[in-house]
Amino acid sequence: MGLDMYIENNSEELVFSWRKTPSVHEWFRELGLKKGIDNCDEWGFNGVKVPITMKDIKKFKKDLLNKNMNYDVKGFFFGSDSDMDKEEFSYYMKENMKSIQVMKEELKKGKKIYYSSWW
């Protein structure tokens, strides 16, 4: 069990996946709330597709680099980022940066992309 996080395109192809980064999951949950998407409450945000734009990607990158993330958010099955040691944090930061590159590439191809998760 844990937090599985996905970026899918409008062809329902999985283009990126990573695990157990609650701060990122929370960031996308808050994005979903801002976009008025149903089921973005704390316990219902599971399997919900949140559309991502280039503007969203730029904000996500900026928040990651400025460490403007909620590192204390906890999930029932996936703990919190504040539990990570430096090595784990560095690994997940690299994964998050890879996700940004993949998202940009999909948008440049003319695809629509979505964040989703399963826990």
C-alpha contacts under 8 A as a table, 3 or more apart, distances in Angstrom:
res1	aa1	res2	aa2	distance
1	M	77	F	6.44
1	M	78	F	7.99
1	M	119	W	6.71
2	G	19	R	7.46
2	G	20	K	6.43
2	G	77	F	5.12
2	G	78	F	5.10
2	G	119	W	5.41
3	L	19	R	5.55
3	L	20	K	4.78
3	L	21	T	7.45
3	L	22	P	7.68
3	L	77	F	6.88
3	L	78	F	5.77
3	L	117	S	6.97
3	L	118	W	6.00
3	L	119	W	4.64
4	D	17	S	7.20
4	D	18	W	6.18
4	D	19	R	4.64
4	D	20	K	6.44
4	D	117	S	5.48
4	D	118	W	5.21
4	D	119	W	6.22
5	M	17	S	5.51
5	M	18	W	5.31
5	M	19	R	5.68
5	M	20	K	7.59
5	M	25	H	7.46
5	M	115	Y	7.39
5	M	116	S	6.04
5	M	117	S	4.37
5	M	118	W	6.63
6	Y	14	L	6.91
6	Y	15	V	7.68
6	Y	16	F	5.80
6	Y	17	S	4.44
6	Y	18	W	6.68
6	Y	115	Y	5.69
6	Y	116	S	5.12
6	Y	117	S	5.73
7	I	14	L	6.11
7	I	15	V	5.69
7	I	16	F	5.09
7	I	17	S	6.29
7	I	99	S	7.96
7	I	103	M	7.52
7	I	113	I	6.64
7	I	114	Y	5.53
7	I	115	Y	4.76
7	I	116	S	6.40
8	E	11	S	7.84
8	E	12	E	5.68
8	E	13	E	5.37
8	E	14	L	4.49
8	E	15	V	5.47
8	E	16	F	7.10
8	E	113	I	5.60
8	E	114	Y	5.33
8	E	115	Y	6.62
8	E	116	S	7.57
9	N	12	E	5.26
9	N	13	E	5.51
9	N	14	L	6.79
9	N	15	V	6.95
9	N	106	E	7.40
9	N	111	K	6.16
9	N	112	K	5.47
9	N	113	I	4.26
9	N	114	Y	6.19
10	N	13	E	7.32
10	N	111	K	6.30
10	N	112	K	5.22
10	N	113	I	6.09
10	N	114	Y	7.75
14	L	17	S	7.41
15	V	102	V	7.17
16	F	99	S	6.42
16	F	102	V	7.02
17	S	99	S	7.96
18	W	95	E	7.18
20	K	78	F	6.02
21	T	24	V	5.57
21	T	25	H	6.42
21	T	80	S	7.53
21	T	81	D	6.41
21	T	92	Y	7.11
22	P	25	H	4.89
22	P	26	E	6.01
22	P	71	Y	7.40
22	P	73	V	6.51
22	P	74	K	6.65
22	P	75	G	6.96
22	P	78	F	7.05
22	P	79	G	7.36
22	P	80	S	5.75
22	P	81	D	6.20
23	S	26	E	5.06
23	S	27	W	6.14
23	S	69	M	5.88
23	S	70	N	5.24
23	S	71	Y	5.19
23	S	72	D	7.51
23	S	73	V	6.35
23	S	80	S	7.40
23	S	81	D	6.48
24	V	27	W	4.88
24	V	28	F	6.34
24	V	69	M	7.45
25	H	28	F	5.30
25	H	29	R	6.16
25	H	117	S	7.87
26	E	29	R	4.86
26	E	30	E	6.13
26	E	70	N	7.25
26	E	73	V	7.23
27	W	30	E	5.26
27	W	31	L	6.27
27	W	60	F	7.85
27	W	69	M	7.05
27	W	70	N	7.68
28	F	31	L	4.78
28	F	32	G	6.11
28	F	50	V	7.22
28	F	115	Y	7.16
29	R	32	G	5.03
29	R	33	L	6.34
29	R	40	C	5.76
29	R	41	D	7.79
29	R	42	E	7.95
29	R	45	F	6.68
30	E	33	L	4.98
30	E	34	K	6.26
30	E	40	C	7.57
31	L	34	K	5.07
31	L	35	K	6.26
31	L	50	V	7.56
32	G	35	K	5.03
32	G	36	G	6.27
32	G	37	I	5.29
32	G	38	D	7.99
32	G	40	C	6.21
32	G	50	V	5.59
32	G	51	P	8.00
33	L	36	G	5.06
33	L	37	I	5.78
33	L	38	D	7.67
33	L	40	C	5.87
34	K	37	I	7.72
37	I	40	C	6.51
37	I	50	V	7.47
39	N	44	G	5.21
39	N	45	F	5.68
39	N	48	V	7.01
40	C	43	W	7.93
40	C	44	G	5.97
40	C	45	F	4.71
40	C	48	V	7.49
41	D	44	G	5.26
41	D	45	F	5.87
42	E	45	F	6.03
43	W	46	N	7.63
45	F	48	V	5.98
46	N	116	S	7.39
46	N	117	S	5.64
46	N	118	W	5.40
46	N	119	W	6.56
47	G	116	S	5.49
47	G	117	S	5.07
47	G	118	W	5.46
48	V	115	Y	7.85
48	V	116	S	5.54
48	V	117	S	6.96
49	K	114	Y	5.64
49	K	115	Y	5.56
49	K	116	S	4.87
50	V	114	Y	5.08
50	V	115	Y	5.07
50	V	116	S	6.57
51	P	112	K	7.39
51	P	113	I	5.85
51	P	114	Y	4.34
51	P	115	Y	6.55
52	I	56	D	5.89
52	I	57	I	7.04
52	I	112	K	7.48
52	I	113	I	5.64
52	I	114	Y	5.50
52	I	115	Y	7.06
53	T	56	D	5.07
53	T	57	I	6.41
53	T	107	L	7.80
53	T	112	K	7.95
53	T	113	I	7.64
54	M	57	I	5.02
54	M	58	K	6.28
54	M	104	K	6.93
54	M	107	L	7.34
55	K	58	K	5.21
55	K	59	K	6.32
56	D	59	K	5.13
56	D	60	F	6.02
57	I	60	F	4.96
57	I	61	K	6.10
57	I	100	I	6.50
57	I	103	M	7.52
57	I	104	K	7.54
58	K	61	K	5.19
58	K	62	K	6.14
59	K	62	K	5.05
59	K	63	D	6.06
60	F	63	D	5.17
60	F	64	L	6.13
61	K	64	L	5.07
61	K	65	L	6.11
61	K	97	M	7.44
61	K	100	I	7.11
62	K	65	L	5.25
62	K	66	N	6.01
63	D	66	N	5.16
63	D	67	K	5.77
63	D	68	N	4.64
63	D	69	M	6.32
64	L	67	K	4.98
64	L	68	N	6.20
64	L	69	M	6.63
64	L	93	M	7.83
65	L	68	N	7.65
70	N	73	V	5.78
71	Y	80	S	6.54
71	Y	81	D	5.08
71	Y	82	S	5.49
72	D	80	S	5.74
72	D	81	D	6.43
72	D	82	S	5.65
73	V	80	S	5.71
73	V	81	D	7.59
74	K	78	F	6.97
74	K	79	G	4.99
74	K	80	S	4.61
75	G	78	F	5.03
75	G	79	G	5.29
75	G	80	S	6.82
76	F	79	G	6.64
77	F	119	W	6.75
79	G	83	D	7.29
80	S	83	D	5.71
80	S	84	M	7.73
81	D	84	M	5.42
81	D	89	F	7.59
84	M	87	E	7.85
84	M	88	E	5.66
84	M	89	F	5.87
85	D	88	E	5.44
85	D	89	F	6.18
86	K	89	F	5.08
86	K	90	S	6.08
87	E	90	S	5.14
87	E	91	Y	6.24
88	E	91	Y	5.06
88	E	92	Y	6.24
89	F	92	Y	5.25
89	F	93	M	6.08
90	S	93	M	5.07
90	S	94	K	6.32
91	Y	94	K	5.26
91	Y	95	E	6.38
92	Y	95	E	4.88
92	Y	96	N	6.06
93	M	96	N	5.05
93	M	97	M	6.22
94	K	97	M	5.10
94	K	98	K	6.22
95	E	98	K	5.01
95	E	99	S	6.23
96	N	99	S	5.00
96	N	100	I	6.46
97	M	100	I	5.12
97	M	101	Q	6.59
98	K	101	Q	5.19
98	K	102	V	6.32
99	S	102	V	5.13
99	S	103	M	6.08
100	I	103	M	5.13
100	I	104	K	6.20
101	Q	104	K	5.21
101	Q	105	E	6.25
102	V	105	E	5.10
102	V	106	E	6.28
103	M	106	E	5.22
103	M	107	L	6.35
103	M	113	I	7.12
104	K	107	L	5.21
104	K	108	K	6.16
105	E	108	K	5.05
105	E	109	K	6.36
106	E	109	K	5.12
106	E	110	G	6.71
106	E	111	K	5.49
106	E	112	K	7.34
106	E	113	I	7.14
107	L	110	G	5.08
107	L	111	K	5.09
107	L	112	K	6.22
107	L	113	I	7.13
108	K	111	K	7.28
